[in-house]
Amino acid sequence: MACVDCRRPACLECQAGTTASGHVVCRECAARRAHDRAAGVPRRRSVLRDTPSLIWGLLGLNVLVYVGQWLTLDGPADLTALGWYAPGQTSTVIMEPYRMLSNAFLHSLQNPGHLLLNMLALWMLGRALVRPLGPVRFLTLYVLSALGGSVAVLWLSDPLTPVLGASGAIYGLFAAVFVLARARGGNIRSLTVLLVVNLVFSLTVPGISWQGHVGGLVAGALTAGCYELLGPGSRLGKRAPWVQWAGVVAVLALLVVLAAFGAARITPAVLWG
């Protein structure tokens, strides 16, 4: 059974009881509820208070970078121009691999909704993932998903078309929620519909990098699969913690190899021929 508050699996020893509606509550969340009642904190405020600090940090970083994009617009240190990613920027001619990650913290200045929707998704998905995964595993998932999105752009997009945005990382979080819910017996029907709708939207609306979305989705699914299938107490049997991280390193190695081979394909003839 999963705790109704944090959504983490709660065994019989970890359960503190059930709510009036019959939902299970783990000991940690039961203690937090008791503290809130004693302090007179309304439950409707707990959604913001219960958001992990890591998520607030990522939200703040993205907003801060967005402000910086506006402040440096068309200047010698234009953050947007310095950080966006086009496959040609990791070619044999222009080696700027840092852009494969920096672009995930930039957003469209012409469309503020780009930032708003991504940050809303980050807040919602982050709250669902940080507690069951922990900050380190969540941040690893986020970075690998962003990198996976850029690798897909490298292989599938025009080498001179720049992309930017946290969407690849966000799709990786979507994939992780799906994988964890599926593995732990959760209801994935609504999540499946949401994923399909978003993918169709990405594939049919002009100006959206569907390549980055698909790449982030695949990288996020692989990373979450390592967490769920190779972690201690997994369904495949008890394993040492290092086995899980060996799987994550393998995912990173795969992305690096794909990036290296993808960059080698883009020669000066491909860029300017």
Summary of the structure (lengths in Angstrom):
residues: 273
radius of gyration: 20.5
end to end distance: 59.6
largest distance: 70.9
contacts: 879
relative contact order: 0.11
helix: 67%
strand: 5%
